[in-house]
Amino acid sequence: MELDAKIYVAGHKGMVGSAVVRALKEKGYTRIVWRDSKELDLTQQSEVVDFFEKEQPDYVFLAAAKVGGIEANNSLRAEFLYENLMIQNNVIHQSYKYKVKKLLFFASSCIFPKYAPQPLKEDYLLTGALEPTNEPYAIAKIAGIKLCENYNRQYGCNFISVMPSNLYGPNDNYDLKHSHVLPALLRKFHEAKQGNLARVEVWGSGRPKREFLHVDDLAQASLHLMETYAGNVFVNIGTGEDLSIKALAELIQNIVGYKGEMIWNTDKPDGTPRKLLDVSLIHSLGWSHEMDLEEGIERVYREKFIDV
Ligand SMILES: NC(=O)c1ccc[n+]([C@@H]2O[C@H](COP(=O)([O-])OP(=O)(O)OC[C@H]3O[C@@H](n4cnc5c(N)ncnc54)[C@H](OP(=O)(O)O)[C@@H]3O)[C@@H](O)[C@H]2O)c1
């Protein structure tokens, strides 16, 4: 990407989009364009056409999506499927129409089959049934990957997809009903400490294992791929290391300094038992993560709850 290229970051206010904007600015890119969802609703085809006609971006990072944790995915099933399909269809199709040089689409590791062997290699996609709680979201994301692949095959586009593991970092969602596990735990332990509560309820059994990547590492990896990679195979982006939700909860409890008890609410769903990405492809492409999990959580905790 030329430093003076026009780059559209869709979803620039979100956790991923804002990290991409920070990384682009750090590297000296100057012509970054964006709109928030009030100015440009990406589910509306005519609005997206008008935007591409006006801005004619050279490169696109597609980080706009309807995103949420297990509860939101499971209860807003139609919304997750409909809105994500619409956003992707509109942005990817107009990127083709307006001859965008390269597009990067953010998928998500929940799209792998529920019982796929671990670690998850890129070619395990579509080899088994999905986790039911986030099936609508996963179907939309798989469609996005397939759109990129097939616009490349039919029209010779250069659209790539990446598969980040669970992310955390600045601009994460801390709403307890709709957030992912890591920010939800940070908030619960912080509030329990502030309120001198005797116990904290944590959802599920604590047994599932998850991998976490700081969003600034993801942004660096995305820029690296935008500059160096072309292909129809999507690329896993993660640390290649996971831990149980119980171990994560204990780590966060220590970082926050909460001394009370942890109660596991096993009426809440666990989701997929394990989700560890095989990161050999991205390592072979010359990128690996920099931020250690404990250091990353300490940083996020300070930024969100202490230095405010
Ligand atoms: N968070 C994770 O752990 C994770 C993990 C793997 C993959 N990803 C992927 O990364 C991408 C971004 O996730 P995120 O965590 O950054 O999500 P996020 O913080 O919720 O941000 C989503 C962004 O999408 C925009 N958006 C949503 N609906 C829109 C619409 N109809 N029109 C225009 N903009 C719309 C929002 O814009 P406004 O703020 O203006 O409303 C927001 O900026 C998603 O594709 C997700 O699947 C995330």
Ligand as a Chemical Component Dictionary entry (heavy atoms), coordinates in Angstrom:
data_LIG
# 
_chem_comp.id                   LIG 
_chem_comp.type                 NON-POLYMER 
_chem_comp.pdbx_formal_charge   0 
_chem_comp.three_letter_code    LIG 
# 
loop_
_chem_comp_atom.comp_id 
_chem_comp_atom.atom_id 
_chem_comp_atom.alt_atom_id 
_chem_comp_atom.type_symbol 
_chem_comp_atom.charge 
_chem_comp_atom.model_Cartn_x 
_chem_comp_atom.model_Cartn_y 
_chem_comp_atom.model_Cartn_z 
_chem_comp_atom.pdbx_ordinal 
LIG N1  N1  N 0  -13.901 -8.768  18.975 1  
LIG C1  C1  C 0  -13.368 -9.957  18.739 2  
LIG O1  O1  O 0  -12.972 -10.710 19.648 3  
LIG C2  C2  C 0  -13.233 -10.444 17.337 4  
LIG C3  C3  C 0  -12.612 -11.665 17.158 5  
LIG C4  C4  C 0  -12.474 -12.145 15.878 6  
LIG C5  C5  C 0  -12.950 -11.412 14.823 7  
LIG N2  N2  N 1  -13.533 -10.212 15.019 8  
LIG C6  C6  C 0  -14.063 -9.534  13.833 9  
LIG O2  O2  O 0  -13.572 -8.217  13.708 10 
LIG C7  C7  C 0  -14.585 -7.382  13.157 11 
LIG C8  C8  C 0  -14.775 -6.156  14.018 12 
LIG O3  O3  O 0  -15.070 -6.547  15.344 13 
LIG P1  P1  P 0  -15.014 -5.512  16.566 14 
LIG O4  O4  O 0  -14.777 -6.325  17.767 15 
LIG O5  O5  O -1 -14.143 -4.378  16.231 16 
LIG O6  O6  O 0  -16.531 -5.018  16.623 17 
LIG P2  P2  P 0  -17.124 -3.678  17.257 18 
LIG O7  O7  O 0  -16.199 -3.105  18.248 19 
LIG O8  O8  O 0  -18.529 -4.020  17.675 20 
LIG O9  O9  O 0  -17.197 -2.691  16.021 21 
LIG C9  C9  C 0  -18.039 -2.949  14.960 22 
LIG C10 C10 C 0  -18.071 -1.749  14.057 23 
LIG O10 O10 O 0  -18.975 -2.047  13.004 24 
LIG C11 C11 C 0  -19.721 -0.900  12.733 25 
LIG N3  N3  N 0  -21.043 -1.265  12.218 26 
LIG C12 C12 C 0  -21.902 -2.189  12.695 27 
LIG N4  N4  N 0  -23.032 -2.192  11.977 28 
LIG C13 C13 C 0  -22.876 -1.241  11.012 29 
LIG C14 C14 C 0  -23.689 -0.761  9.958  30 
LIG N5  N5  N 0  -24.917 -1.262  9.739  31 
LIG N6  N6  N 0  -23.207 0.220   9.182  32 
LIG C15 C15 C 0  -21.972 0.740   9.395  33 
LIG N7  N7  N 0  -21.153 0.329   10.351 34 
LIG C16 C16 C 0  -21.601 -0.656  11.158 35 
LIG C17 C17 C 0  -19.871 -0.150  14.031 36 
LIG O11 O11 O 0  -20.002 1.213   13.714 37 
LIG P3  P3  P 0  -20.579 2.337   14.717 38 
LIG O12 O12 O 0  -19.714 2.285   15.935 39 
LIG O13 O13 O 0  -20.439 3.587   13.974 40 
LIG O14 O14 O 0  -21.996 1.948   15.008 41 
LIG C18 C18 C 0  -18.545 -0.467  14.720 42 
LIG O15 O15 O 0  -17.600 0.538   14.445 43 
LIG C19 C19 C 0  -15.848 -8.243  13.049 44 
LIG O16 O16 O 0  -15.979 -8.680  11.737 45 
LIG C20 C20 C 0  -15.564 -9.414  13.932 46 
LIG O17 O17 O 0  -16.157 -10.591 13.475 47 
LIG C21 C21 C 0  -13.694 -9.697  16.258 48 
# 
loop_
_chem_comp_bond.comp_id 
_chem_comp_bond.atom_id_1 
_chem_comp_bond.atom_id_2 
_chem_comp_bond.value_order 
_chem_comp_bond.pdbx_ordinal 
LIG N1  C1  SING 1  
LIG C1  O1  DOUB 2  
LIG C1  C2  SING 3  
LIG C2  C3  SING 4  
LIG C2  C21 DOUB 5  
LIG C3  C4  DOUB 6  
LIG C4  C5  SING 7  
LIG C5  N2  DOUB 8  
LIG N2  C6  SING 9  
LIG N2  C21 SING 10 
LIG C6  O2  SING 11 
LIG C6  C20 SING 12 
LIG O2  C7  SING 13 
LIG C7  C8  SING 14 
LIG C7  C19 SING 15 
LIG C8  O3  SING 16 
LIG O3  P1  SING 17 
LIG P1  O4  DOUB 18 
LIG P1  O5  SING 19 
LIG P1  O6  SING 20 
LIG O6  P2  SING 21 
LIG P2  O7  DOUB 22 
LIG P2  O8  SING 23 
LIG P2  O9  SING 24 
LIG O9  C9  SING 25 
LIG C9  C10 SING 26 
LIG C10 O10 SING 27 
LIG C10 C18 SING 28 
LIG O10 C11 SING 29 
LIG C11 N3  SING 30 
LIG C11 C17 SING 31 
LIG N3  C12 SING 32 
LIG N3  C16 SING 33 
LIG C12 N4  DOUB 34 
LIG N4  C13 SING 35 
LIG C13 C14 SING 36 
LIG C13 C16 DOUB 37 
LIG C14 N5  SING 38 
LIG C14 N6  DOUB 39 
LIG N6  C15 SING 40 
LIG C15 N7  DOUB 41 
LIG N7  C16 SING 42 
LIG C17 O11 SING 43 
LIG C17 C18 SING 44 
LIG O11 P3  SING 45 
LIG P3  O12 DOUB 46 
LIG P3  O13 SING 47 
LIG P3  O14 SING 48 
LIG C18 O15 SING 49 
LIG C19 O16 SING 50 
LIG C19 C20 SING 51 
LIG C20 O17 SING 52 
# 
